[in-house]
């Protein structure tokens, strides 16, 4: 289904034309009837000869209601630019045209209304003026149809032109992430809250749970309706009325967005590609305060220019907008900014909730350009470069791509080594751009090298300390460490990480103590002297254990590897003979004390060699 939007100066016959096309008067408010002027949005629909149903959003033309016009052109597939033949192009014609151009509405028809009020020469002048007005805009070359809405002259030709236009207009996309930006809300007795809007990017179904952003209200869809017909499923591109359960109408406002829960986030900062209008009376300055419009949302913003100090009429630049409140927008959405004097500019959102950027950075401009116009692969890379590593679902949403398209592009990047993924797909997977990954590798190598230089007698850095220094979430850290280990960036032993070629280095004094301690272990293998008594520190002992020169079975109880292996062999042999063994028997077996026998058996329990049952041990 397609949605057409009207545009044009006040009193140029937009509503009358809509009525002539559809038989429906879009002016619904008593004040509109009284003043004979559209104030808020009006809606109508009709069916083409080929059976295609078309919705029309009729917008107000008066400059006092330009905010309502901006809400109305959201989600339209094509525009009807209305110009009265007897008056020609006027102030609001030009502003509405500038808005359509900024929103990149490139499908449309220029309709010259009131042809019955001018002669042939006047009609030709109006046609020439319209052609000149749309020159160098998205509607340049659009067909021009002259009509009289009162006599019906030209209306069949206009319907034929609309049919031809829709044949070359792409169908609204469906990426499985529905959004309906609310333009009206009201309460219906016996049904409750009803909201209306144009549905984009996905389907909505009766019974479905939805989220209303902001402020994050949850509701269920009680009913759906398009063109006064009840539906089970509403498709993208539809003008839809949604009956919501369990949400009072007074809690909902124009500008809120209905969507499925869990994917869309509100934003107070957005990176944008900003176009200044061609007739801008004064430049857009850095930190200018204006009003932001996207969909049916309106908010005050500060424009922070990123690559220019000012933006002159007709110029294009990169900017970061700071909004005065959270709004529900997505990457690739179009927007308009206005001042009290009129439309200032507009463009397209390229990133949601970005970090604050340093201005005048060439690399930033390239990154933003890739996010806006790049291939799927380039968008993924630019997002990972700009925002850093990400888990799969978050990256998919940030890129705002179709899920299948995203997966194929990511698979190609992984195959070509342009991105690195740690962890397991769908389970704590973390995705890096190649440059971000190797920057992290470089950082880890520097951290470990510095640690080894500072603590040469320690076996390495505790994993928890490395995680804290890298500021990596626990859920992704183990997968990253495994990748580092596979790539020989580090080696991992228990809870310690070190560079692969690192060897513990002792001072001459420490080496003397160690040599004496190792000799003592050999002299008294089953009743060894405590490390503390030989001035052996925990670091020194840990290094000996890591090098396989000592076996720590308990605090203060350390055996030489030879003694430990002999004790295990003899204990196991004895147990095989008699099925079980006691601590006293172990003590007597090695002519040692109970202290060492208990420490040994508890260690063997922990190593799953033996298992305690009462006061005895059996083999596991």
Phi, psi and omega in degrees: 000146182243155178236125174260147176236138175275158175206150178147172185290156178300141176066025175263008171092026180296308184293323178295321177295316179301318179296321179294324180286323192245339188079008181244129175277115183284345178281113187251339185275142177304322180294325178293321178295318183291318184270352183053044182210132178289128180253310179248184182289142173240157185222140177208176181201159177205170181243130177284167182300330180281001179095354181287124176275138183231131174267149175233130173256118180263123185252154177289146180261345183289141183298335180292342185242029182297330178297323178290324177298317181298321177295327184285329183278355177297128173081005180283151178266335180202161184239148168252104179274113188264126177227122179289128183296332183276347180242331179079196184288128183239182185304309183286338172301313183293321180291317178297320178296319178298321179294315177300321179294316180294327179275003177058038173281102188253009174242126181186172178226136174267121183251117175270106181272170176061037180296338179287350181263000180228159175273183184299320180294317179297322179293320179294321177297319179297321179296316181295319180295321179295318178299320179293322183295321185271000179299136180065024172240175179295343181261009176299133180085000179295147178297148178244122182240128177262134182220162166236112183289337181278323180265342183088357180297127178089348181295316177300319178297323179295318179297322178296319179295322178296318179299316180294321180298316183290336177296331180255007179265123181302145176297146176303137185285154177231103179252015175076016179230078187295144174219133175231109179277119191287125175250342174216150172214144180199167178252136178246124182302128180090348181238328180097217188281132176232134175234156178230159177175180176260125184275132177229158167068001179175178183259156170237144184231149175298136182089350184287143173280137179228163177240141180247116184242148327294163017255014180097030178288145176253142180206172173239149179277116179276327181198156178229146181211136172228129180054041179064020175247131179287141182232155167269327181224131175258136185256159179302142181092359181271145163277119191233137166258128184243121176268116185258137178266142170069022176228116178295143182300327183291347178271357183246141180228157171302138181105338174289160185235132174266131180206178174279147186292150164099353184239321184274131178246152175279156184225146170242354173228136175220140170270137186221156167264114191251125175253126173276141180296155187289333181256029182297123184290330178215153186297156169278118182266156174303133181071023173296142176257123181219186177250135184256134177230126174212129189062231176256011183273145175224136179204154174280141181222157168252129182267114178256102180291137186258332184236004179216157173276333176208157181242113182277169180307129177081355181276161179236139178207176177259142182212157170244125181259130174255115183269152182280353178202159180293139176230154181263095178229167181227161175307143179082353175295146175268158182211164175230143170241141183225153171245174177301340181273349179140192181289128181265316182179194180179189181161216188228140177282131180247346178202145181250133179051050178286166172286165177287131185260152166284137183283159173060042177254118182300322181295327178294315180299318179296320180295315180293322178298318179296319179297328185275316190239359186285171171292173178303318179297317181293324178296317179298312180298316181296322179293317179292325178291317185284319187254351180091180183299155186209154171279163193304304186296320180294322178292319178303314181291322180295325180282339179055047178250159171301140187301317180292319178297319180296314182298317180297315181296318180294319178300318179296319179294321177296317180297323182273359179076015180280337173229155179237131179244128176253161181079198184244138180309126179080354181225091178062031176284138180233129188246130181241148162288158182302315183293321178294322180295312183289335172293322177292319177302314180299319180295318181294316179300316180296318179298313182290320178298318178294322180295316179297322179292324181282326183232073186293341181266355177271149182291337181162189182269136173301139180303321182297324178292318178297317179299318180295319181291325180278346181057048179253134181299145182305321184300332184255347191294316183298321178296322178294317179298320178298320179293318176301318180294317178298324182273004180060033172284327179208169171240147183240127174227117183056239182255023183240141175236146181208163173292144186302326184264011184284136173234137178297137181241123180257153172286167179301318180295318180294321182296324177299314180297319181294315180301318179295321181293316180297323176296320180296321178298324180287326181288318181241073189294326186257352176225061189290150176292144179296141178305323181299323181293338181256012180061034177267119182282167179299321179296316180296317181294318178299321178295319178297319179295318180296327180275003179076023181257356179204150176240115181270111182261338178194168179297122180083357180240111184226133177247155170290153179304321181295317180294318181298312180298321178295317181296317179297315181300315182288323178296315182295317178300315180297319182291326178293330179287319187239009174074340183205169180206151178250165177300319180300320180293323177295317178303313182289328182298327183246008180050049182237191180261165179301324180308311183286325179295316179297314181300317180298312185291324177294325177292319178294326174299314181295327180277004178064028173275318180235168178219132183278133171228102185069235179261012183237165174240145173233162178288143177287000000 
